[in-house]
Each structure stands twice: as structure tokens, then as C-alpha cells.
């Protein structure tokens, strides 16, 4: 058995692990990144790439807003294939009850410096002509953006490598401690600090983590340039995202730089099978067609699934393991891993390097009490 030694070993080369590697390598630390599969091949490849400010809690808002600002800075250097675009989000309201939520969100975001605009039915039709008639309106968040996550993850790892990081791709980890990672081939990567950024597989490396797999489906269409102009999300999405015990679907459509449409979303707990669930897929497509009836006429070119890493309080685990010395966690991001990857990397690095963070880290610490964090 051979051994190599680094300051930091990060397990997971998804968008979160890649961002952490870039940040820590830039700070001058010797970084190794170990990935069982391919770069950005897990939840990163199954994410819509929506970079969105969210308001489930003050802690969620703080991390998503901080991260979105970091994405805007990074966008200046992202390569073309990362497909970064500030297309904005339209939170679509189907009725008067959901319009009340539009106005609540408008007040919440506006009072915290996020530019937003409430659209009535006529303005919504002008913004997105392919939506059905009769919708009540929407909240426009123009600074929200999208990116193609696998290419953004690859770019971040290239940045990490430019600062000396080493990649070990296609190398499954069979044991992770605070001292490093043992690989399936018997080799050991020794490190002063280990980081578990393995997403929904993180509990397999660190038993006892309260992180569950949440399966999702995505559909991508053929090219229909201009068919959708904004990221479109039904306000009912929030209800489905909050469900932690039952399968759910919601209308969620994204324009891609290629002219294609990415269609979601679904959530399933307690499912290990990677295969397409045709019942869930049909429910998801039917829901999308309720909002955009002519979607049924478009051609799909691919359907695939992925697993999100979910925590009970919908906040990620960022920081030191409460019991295992020198083991840090960067997992549990559920559907916000793309958005919060850059903020996660900053907060993790701040703790490792003893830097003062821009936002408080306490709501995301792995040792937190879940009930308190949920109401932070």
C-alpha cells in the first residue's frame, strides 16, 4: 500500500467539492480531490443549474444571496461552455392565494436589497407568451441566473489544479477519517484535514450523518430558441419542496443557451433505484403542461435522474464534524448545491483557515440542533 500526503483531502468532485478545492488551493494549501466516478457526474449532472436566492429562512437567504454574489463575480471568467446567463426567475402564481405569496416574497426580498418586481396577469403573458392564460401573475427576480453545472465544476477543478491541487478521478474511497482517505485499491491519501463533500453518499463515508437521498427527474427537449425566456417555477414548488415524506412534482422549466428546455421537477424519498420512474415522470410532465399546454407538442431528447442530499432543516452541513477530529463536512445541500457551492467553499475555508466569515456560520455547523437551525 502506498501513501501520499496533503494538507487537505476532499472526497467528491461535484460542484461543492470542486468549489472547496479551488478556494483552499488558492489559499496555498496542498489539496487532493478524490472522486469515485467522474467530475460533476453525481447530483451536479442532475441539477438544473439554477442560481437562485431563496427565503425559506434567514439562514437560507443569507447563504443563497452570498453565493449568488460570488457567482456573479466568477461569471466574468467562466468559459463559454459553462453557459452562465442571468435570465431571471419568474415565480408563477396560479391564483389569488399564490399572489399573496408573491407580495410577501416581494417585501422580503426588497427589504434585503434584492431587486424584484410583481407582475400581474397581463405583464406575465408579455414576459412568457407560452404560459397558459388565466394565471394570476408572478414575482420576477431578474438577477437570478443559470449555469451548466458539470462544466462549471470542471472549470473550478481546473482552477484548483492551477494552484497545485491533485485529482484522483475514478478512485472510490472505502474509509474516510480525519487523517485521510483509504482508497479501494489499498492506497491511502494522508491529510491534515479531510472533507466529506460526497453529497447523498456522504453518510456511507461518515456513518450517522442525518442526510437522506432525494431522487429527482429531469427532461431536456430538442432546440426551441426563445420558447422560454426566464427560469419558470410555480409557487406551489415551495409546498412540494417542503414535503419530506411523500413524492411530489412541480412545474419548473429552464431555458438553456442551446435553445433547449430543461424540465423538472420531482422529489422522491426512500428510493435507491436510479432508473426512470415513468409514473413520476408522467406526473411531472402533466404538471408542466398545466402551465404550458403546448409543451406537449415539443420533442424530448433525454430523461435522467439523480439524487440530492437532503437534511431535515433544509440547510447544508458546513464545518467540522462534532465528534471526529480534523474531519469537515460540506454536504446536505439538497436542491441548492449549485447555488450555494461557492458560499459553502468560502465558509468551509474560513473555518479551516481561521478567517472571519462574511456571513455567520452557526446555522450550517454540523453540530447544530436541527430544530433551532430550521427557525434561524
ROMAR-493196 format. One record per residue (C-alpha): residue in three letters; x, y, z. Coordinates in steps of 0.2 Angstrom, whole numbers, padded with zeros to 4 digits, always signed. Layout:
REM residues N
alaXYZ;...
END
This chain:
REM residues 376
unk+0000+0000+0000;unk+0007+0017-0005;unk+0003+0033+0004;unk+0004+0052-0001;unk+0001+0067+0010;unk-0008+0083+0008;unk-0014+0097+0019;unk-0032+0093+0013;unk-0041+0079+0005;unk-0058+0082-0002;unk-0069+0067-0006;unk-0081+0072-0020;unk-0078+0081-0037;unk-0096+0088-0039;unk-0099+0107-0039;unk-0097+0108-0020;unk-0081+0098-0019;unk-0074+0107-0034;unk-0078+0124-0026;unk-0070+0119-0010;unk-0054+0113-0019;unk-0052+0129-0029;unk-0054+0140-0013;unk-0042+0130-0002;unk-0029+0128-0016;unk-0030+0146-0020;unk-0026+0149-0001;unk-0010+0140-0003;unk-0014+0123+0004;unk-0009+0106-0003;unk-0026+0099-0009;unk-0031+0082-0016;unk-0048+0079-0023;unk-0054+0061-0024;unk-0069+0055-0034;unk-0076+0038-0037;unk-0085+0042-0053;unk-0082+0057-0065;unk-0081+0076-0062;unk-0098+0083-0059;unk-0106+0066-0063;unk-0117+0064-0047;unk-0130+0077-0041;unk-0121+0091-0051;unk-0125+0082-0068;unk-0143+0080-0062;unk-0146+0098-0056;unk-0154+0112-0067;unk-0140+0124-0063;unk-0152+0137-0056;unk-0143+0150-0046;unk-0157+0157-0035;unk-0160+0167-0020;unk-0171+0158-0008;unk-0181+0163+0008;unk-0186+0148+0017;unk-0177+0155+0032;unk-0165+0169+0036;unk-0151+0157+0035;unk-0156+0150+0018;unk-0157+0168+0012;unk-0140+0173+0018;unk-0131+0158+0010;unk-0140+0159-0006;unk-0138+0178-0008;unk-0120+0177-0003;unk-0117+0163-0015;unk-0126+0172-0029;unk-0115+0187-0027;unk-0100+0176-0028;unk-0106+0168-0044;unk-0109+0185-0052;unk-0090+0188-0048;unk-0085+0172-0055;unk-0095+0174-0071;unk-0083+0186-0078;unk-0070+0172-0080;unk-0081+0156-0083;unk-0078+0148-0100;unk-0092+0149-0113;unk-0097+0130-0111;unk-0102+0135-0093;unk-0117+0143-0101;unk-0119+0156-0087;unk-0134+0168-0090;unk-0144+0180-0080;unk-0161+0175-0086;unk-0170+0179-0070;unk-0183+0169-0061;unk-0202+0170-0063;unk-0211+0163-0048;unk-0228+0160-0056;unk-0244+0162-0046;unk-0259+0152-0051;unk-0272+0161-0041;unk-0275+0175-0028;unk-0268+0165-0014;unk-0252+0162-0023;unk-0252+0181-0027;unk-0252+0185-0009;unk-0236+0175-0008;unk-0229+0185-0022;unk-0232+0201-0012;unk-0224+0193+0004;unk-0209+0187-0006;unk-0208+0204-0014;unk-0207+0213+0003;unk-0195+0200+0010;unk-0183+0202-0004;unk-0185+0220-0007;unk-0181+0224+0011;unk-0165+0214+0010;unk-0158+0223-0006;unk-0164+0211-0019;unk-0172+0218-0034;unk-0189+0211-0038;unk-0205+0216-0047;unk-0223+0209-0046;unk-0231+0206-0062;unk-0250+0205-0065;unk-0258+0193-0077;unk-0255+0204-0092;unk-0237+0208-0088;unk-0234+0189-0086;unk-0241+0185-0103;unk-0230+0198-0110;unk-0215+0191-0102;unk-0219+0172-0106;unk-0232+0171-0120;unk-0231+0152-0120;unk-0239+0151-0102;unk-0257+0147-0102;unk-0270+0161-0100;unk-0278+0164-0083;unk-0263+0164-0072;unk-0263+0177-0058;unk-0246+0184-0060;unk-0228+0181-0054;unk-0213+0188-0045;unk-0199+0192-0056;unk-0181+0191-0048;unk-0170+0197-0063;unk-0153+0194-0055;unk-0156+0175-0053;unk-0146+0165-0066;unk-0142+0148-0073;unk-0126+0139-0077;unk-0122+0122-0085;unk-0116+0113-0069;unk-0104+0100-0075;unk-0094+0112-0085;unk-0093+0124-0070;unk-0087+0111-0059;unk-0074+0106-0071;unk-0068+0124-0073;unk-0067+0126-0054;unk-0056+0110-0053;unk-0045+0117-0067;unk-0043+0132-0056;unk-0038+0121-0041;unk-0026+0112-0052;unk-0018+0128-0057;unk-0014+0131-0039;unk-0007+0114-0037;unk-0021+0103-0032;unk-0020+0085-0037;unk-0035+0075-0044;unk-0039+0056-0041;unk-0053+0053-0053;unk-0061+0035-0053;unk-0055+0031-0036;unk-0068+0025-0024;unk-0065+0029-0006;unk-0068+0015+0006;unk-0064+0024+0023;unk-0063+0042+0027;unk-0056+0048+0044;unk-0049+0065+0050;unk-0032+0059+0044;unk-0036+0055+0026;unk-0044+0043+0014;unk-0041+0025+0011;unk-0045+0020-0007;unk-0052+0004-0014;unk-0036+0000-0022;unk-0027+0000-0005;unk-0018+0016-0007;unk-0020+0029+0007;unk-0021+0048+0004;unk-0014+0056+0021;unk-0020+0073+0025;unk-0020+0085+0040;unk-0039+0088+0037;unk-0052+0078+0027;unk-0068+0085+0019;unk-0083+0074+0015;unk-0091+0083+0000;unk-0099+0067-0006;unk-0117+0073-0007;unk-0130+0060-0005;unk-0117+0046-0002;unk-0108+0056+0012;unk-0117+0045+0026;unk-0108+0030+0018;unk-0091+0038+0022;unk-0097+0046+0038;unk-0110+0035+0047;unk-0123+0044+0057;unk-0125+0059+0046;unk-0143+0065+0045;unk-0143+0066+0026;unk-0155+0057+0015;unk-0156+0054-0003;unk-0169+0063-0013;unk-0172+0057-0030;unk-0176+0069-0044;unk-0180+0068-0063;unk-0175+0079-0077;unk-0181+0080-0095;unk-0172+0090-0109;unk-0180+0094-0126;unk-0174+0097-0143;unk-0170+0115-0148;unk-0184+0128-0147;unk-0175+0145-0146;unk-0185+0159-0137;unk-0199+0147-0132;unk-0195+0151-0113;unk-0186+0167-0108;unk-0184+0165-0089;unk-0182+0151-0076;unk-0200+0147-0073;unk-0206+0140-0056;unk-0223+0138-0049;unk-0226+0145-0032;unk-0233+0128-0027;unk-0215+0121-0029;unk-0212+0128-0012;unk-0225+0116-0005;unk-0218+0101-0014;unk-0200+0105-0009;unk-0206+0106+0010;unk-0213+0089+0009;unk-0201+0077+0017;unk-0211+0061+0017;unk-0221+0060+0001;unk-0217+0060-0018;unk-0220+0077-0026;unk-0219+0086-0043;unk-0219+0104-0048;unk-0218+0115-0063;unk-0201+0121-0066;unk-0194+0125-0084;unk-0177+0132-0088;unk-0171+0140-0105;unk-0154+0133-0110;unk-0141+0143-0120;unk-0143+0129-0133;unk-0161+0134-0136;unk-0167+0118-0127;unk-0178+0117-0112;unk-0174+0109-0096;unk-0190+0102-0087;unk-0192+0097-0069;unk-0195+0094-0055;unk-0199+0079-0045;unk-0194+0073-0027;unk-0194+0056-0020;unk-0188+0050-0003;unk-0183+0032+0001;unk-0179+0027-0017;unk-0162+0019-0021;unk-0166+0014-0039;unk-0158+0026-0052;unk-0170+0021-0066;unk-0183+0032-0073;unk-0200+0031-0063;unk-0212+0033-0078;unk-0227+0036-0066;unk-0217+0051-0058;unk-0211+0056-0075;unk-0229+0057-0082;unk-0235+0067-0067;unk-0220+0079-0069;unk-0224+0082-0087;unk-0243+0083-0085;unk-0239+0096-0071;unk-0228+0106-0083;unk-0241+0105-0097;unk-0254+0113-0085;unk-0244+0129-0085;unk-0238+0127-0103;unk-0250+0117-0113;unk-0240+0117-0129;unk-0225+0109-0121;unk-0234+0093-0125;unk-0230+0096-0143;unk-0211+0098-0141;unk-0199+0083-0143;unk-0189+0077-0128;unk-0171+0070-0132;unk-0166+0064-0115;unk-0173+0059-0097;unk-0162+0056-0082;unk-0162+0055-0064;unk-0151+0060-0049;unk-0150+0060-0030;unk-0150+0076-0020;unk-0143+0076-0002;unk-0156+0082+0010;unk-0156+0087+0028;unk-0171+0089+0040;unk-0170+0108+0041;unk-0165+0111+0023;unk-0149+0119+0027;unk-0132+0111+0022;unk-0119+0104+0034;unk-0103+0115+0033;unk-0089+0114+0045;unk-0081+0102+0057;unk-0088+0085+0062;unk-0094+0087+0080;unk-0085+0071+0086;unk-0072+0067+0073;unk-0056+0077+0074;unk-0050+0085+0058;unk-0065+0079+0048;unk-0075+0093+0040;unk-0092+0092+0031;unk-0098+0100+0015;unk-0114+0091+0011;unk-0133+0091+0013;unk-0137+0105+0000;unk-0152+0096-0007;unk-0158+0106-0022;unk-0147+0121-0019;unk-0130+0114-0021;unk-0126+0123-0037;unk-0132+0140-0030;unk-0123+0138-0013;unk-0107+0129-0019;unk-0096+0145-0019;unk-0103+0151-0002;unk-0100+0134+0005;unk-0082+0134-0001;unk-0079+0151+0007;unk-0087+0146+0024;unk-0078+0130+0025;unk-0061+0138+0020;unk-0065+0152+0033;unk-0066+0139+0047;unk-0051+0129+0041;unk-0040+0145+0039;unk-0047+0154+0054;unk-0054+0168+0044;unk-0068+0179+0049;unk-0083+0174+0038;unk-0094+0187+0028;unk-0110+0178+0035;unk-0112+0169+0051;unk-0108+0150+0050;unk-0118+0144+0065;unk-0134+0140+0056;unk-0124+0127+0045;unk-0112+0119+0058;unk-0114+0100+0058;unk-0116+0100+0077;unk-0131+0112+0077;unk-0148+0107+0084;unk-0159+0105+0069;unk-0174+0112+0077;unk-0165+0129+0081;unk-0157+0129+0064;unk-0174+0127+0055;unk-0180+0143+0063;unk-0164+0153+0061;
END
